[in-house]
Amino acid sequence: MSARLEREIDTIGLMIEMFCRDHHGRDGLCSFCRELLAYARKRTRACRFGKDKPVCSACPVHCYRPEMRERIREVMRYSGPRMISRHPVLAVRHLLDKRHKTPPRLAKRETAGQTKQS
């Protein structure tokens, strides 16, 4: 797996930890947040774009189940703005990663309805 994908997984983990600590009052992850982190890791590692994966918010393929997608959005809405002060280097790198575009040939195939959700 590419260093960028590993960094994305680390960033998601930090965001979920921040959310859990501030919302669920725990130092470690609760079962709800542990499940979300495991799901996010699995989906990131299984991304069909591989090393060319865009950030999820810019991806033409919605590979998260709707309920998990809403949960990760809640985490990101809360943790995203706080990343700038708590983890500034990762926050800036994530902003730079947003500039990474989806390969056109894959995006066309995906938008043609050939996606498969798990």
Phi, psi and omega in degrees: 000145184288159179298326180295319178292321176298319178295321178297318178296318177298319180296316178299318179300315178297321180294318179293319177300316180298314179298313183296314180300316185278335181256328184250001175062038183236151173279317175266179180278139173283172183296325179299312182284327177297318178296318179297317179296317179298318179295315181298318177299314181299315182293321180294316180293331182268003184303130182290344178277347177057228183292345178267011183301129173279171174295151186303322182294340180255006185276138178282348182253128178258093186270349177280142171298148184308317182291325178287326178297318179293321178296317181289327176297318179300316178298314183292323177299322180282308189280330183308304180297331181281342179297329182299320181271330184270326180219068187299324181294314178296322180298315180293319179297323177295319177299320177293322178296332179298338179283346180291121184268152175288136177302129186303318184294325177288320181297319179296316180298319182292319183284350177281002176091021182260021180275158180225118180271150175230000000 
